[in-house]
């Protein structure tokens, strides 16, 4: 059974940092593209960061502040967040996706709340 479990969320003051972790199990996630999405209050879900192979890409609102990384040996994906501001308050979700034989396999974690406030 494929599972993604996020951890590391919480409350942080503006300007602070947090690191989210996503533990993946049930598959060889080294072949998956991994991503972090977020959904703030009253907002649509948006892509925060994605990584596939050696490449990474970021949403415009987090470029230069957030860094996505992965440890394939441990089936872990991380999101290091710095210079956080209240607009970053959201539920952050880990996503894994793989196209194989013209079929998309996509999995989601349950989400981790990040609250940025003073």
Protein Blocks (a to p, Z undefined) as FASTA:
>chain_A
ZZdddehiacddehiacddddddehiafklpccddddddehiacddfbdcehjbccddfk
lgokaccdddfknopacdddehiafklgccddddddddeehiacddddebjaddddZZ
